[in-house]
Each structure stands twice: as structure tokens, then as C-alpha cells.
Amino acid sequence: MEKDEEQEEQHRNFFRLRYNEPEMPTFLWDGESFRVSEISEQGIRIEVKADTQIFDGEVIAGVIQFDDGGEIEIQGKPLRREEDELVIKLHHGVELKIMNKEQIRIRKKYSRD
């Protein structure tokens, strides 16, 4: 992704943290696990299979498991589906401190210092 596109993507009402594939947390929902490709203060984006059924107005509740062992319970409703990803608008978003912690963890892991 070009730098201008990345800046434009981040220029929204809420901070978003987009994960690279090896860093994606796991979302446990309805007996299945999904990879989380993005988190924000108001929503998450998960990877879904083509045959994953999503119903309008359905309440989606589950647990996000982070690489450091931390977990948070979330609940929300599907906002939209984009190819192999589902965007979920959360009733109570991910706390900014959790997102900051994740961002710091990833930066430290890939830091050249």
C-alpha cells in the first residue's frame, strides 16, 4: 500500500490498527475461529470464508485473543461484507489503551534497533 493511501485510510473518525497476516489476533465466535485483520475503537474486521453465513441484524458476540495472551469480549452487528472480510460495528468498542499496547508490541517486534 502506498504511503498516501495508508494515510487516507487512517484519516477517519477513529484510529484503526491494521494487522499483517502473522500478527492477526483470533476472534472466537459461534464455535469457530476467525483472524482479525483490523481493530478500531468502534469496530473490527475479520476474515471470513465464502460459506460463512451472516444475517442482517444478527448480534455477533465473541472473544478476541491477542498474541500476548490478553483477551477481550466484544459484541456488535455486521456492518458490511467486503469479499473475504466482514466489518463488525461494536456496541462497546476496543479500548484505545489495548490498541496502543498492540501497536507498541508490533513495533517492538519489527524494530531494527
C-alpha positions as CSV (number, residue, x, y, z in Angstrom):
1,M,0.0,0.0,0.0
2,E,1.4,3.4,-0.9
3,K,2.0,5.9,1.9
4,D,-0.7,8.3,0.6
5,E,-3.3,5.5,0.6
6,E,-2.3,4.4,4.1
7,Q,-2.6,8.0,5.4
8,E,-6.0,8.4,3.8
9,E,-7.2,5.0,5.2
10,Q,-6.2,6.2,8.7
11,H,-7.9,9.6,8.3
12,R,-11.2,8.6,9.8
13,N,-13.1,9.4,13.0
14,F,-11.4,6.6,14.9
15,F,-7.9,5.2,15.0
16,R,-7.6,1.9,13.2
17,L,-4.9,-0.8,13.6
18,R,-4.5,-3.0,10.5
19,Y,-2.6,-6.2,11.1
20,N,-0.2,-8.0,8.9
21,E,-1.0,-11.7,8.4
22,P,1.4,-13.2,11.0
23,E,0.2,-10.7,13.7
24,M,-3.5,-11.1,13.4
25,P,-5.4,-11.9,16.7
26,T,-8.0,-14.6,16.8
27,F,-11.7,-13.9,17.1
28,L,-13.7,-16.8,18.6
29,W,-17.4,-16.7,17.6
30,D,-20.1,-19.3,17.5
31,G,-17.6,-22.2,17.9
32,E,-15.3,-21.1,15.1
33,S,-12.2,-19.0,15.0
34,F,-11.5,-16.1,12.6
35,R,-8.5,-13.9,12.1
36,V,-8.8,-10.3,12.9
37,S,-7.4,-8.1,10.2
38,E,-8.2,-4.7,11.8
39,I,-9.4,-3.2,15.0
40,S,-10.7,0.2,15.9
41,E,-12.4,1.9,18.8
42,Q,-15.7,1.2,17.1
43,G,-15.3,-1.9,15.1
44,I,-13.3,-4.9,13.9
45,R,-12.7,-6.5,10.6
46,I,-12.4,-10.3,10.4
47,E,-11.5,-12.7,7.6
48,V,-14.4,-15.0,6.7
49,K,-14.9,-17.9,4.4
50,A,-17.2,-17.7,1.4
51,D,-19.7,-20.0,3.1
52,T,-19.8,-18.1,6.4
53,Q,-23.5,-17.1,6.8
54,I,-24.2,-13.6,8.2
55,F,-27.7,-12.3,8.8
56,D,-28.7,-8.7,8.9
57,G,-29.3,-7.6,12.4
58,E,-27.6,-10.6,13.8
59,V,-25.7,-10.0,17.1
60,I,-22.2,-11.2,16.9
61,A,-20.6,-11.9,20.3
62,G,-17.2,-13.5,21.0
63,V,-13.7,-13.1,22.3
64,I,-10.7,-11.6,20.7
65,Q,-7.5,-13.4,21.7
66,F,-4.3,-11.3,21.3
67,D,-0.8,-12.7,20.8
68,D,0.3,-11.6,24.3
69,G,-2.4,-13.8,25.9
70,G,-4.8,-10.9,26.5
71,E,-8.5,-11.4,25.7
72,I,-11.5,-9.1,25.4
73,E,-15.1,-9.9,24.9
74,I,-16.9,-8.0,22.2
75,Q,-20.4,-7.7,20.8
76,G,-21.7,-6.0,17.7
77,K,-23.6,-6.2,14.5
78,P,-22.4,-6.8,10.9
79,L,-21.9,-3.5,9.1
80,R,-20.8,-4.8,5.7
81,R,-19.0,-7.7,3.9
82,E,-16.1,-7.0,1.6
83,E,-15.0,-10.0,-0.4
84,D,-13.4,-12.3,2.3
85,E,-13.8,-9.8,5.2
86,L,-16.6,-8.9,7.5
87,V,-16.8,-5.5,9.2
88,I,-18.5,-5.6,12.6
89,K,-19.7,-2.4,14.3
90,L,-19.2,-2.9,18.0
91,H,-21.7,-1.9,20.8
92,H,-18.7,-1.2,23.0
93,G,-15.5,-0.7,21.1
94,V,-12.0,-1.8,21.8
95,E,-10.3,0.4,24.3
96,L,-7.7,2.8,22.9
97,K,-5.1,1.5,25.5
98,I,-5.5,-2.0,24.2
99,M,-4.9,-0.8,20.6
100,N,-1.9,1.2,21.7
101,K,-0.5,-1.8,23.5
102,E,-0.9,-3.9,20.4
103,Q,0.7,-1.2,18.2
104,I,3.7,-1.0,20.6
105,R,4.1,-4.8,20.7
106,I,4.1,-5.0,16.9
107,R,6.6,-2.0,16.5
108,K,9.0,-3.6,19.0
109,K,8.8,-6.9,17.3
110,Y,9.8,-5.4,13.9
111,S,12.1,-2.6,15.2
112,R,15.6,-2.6,13.7
113,D,17.1,-1.2,16.9
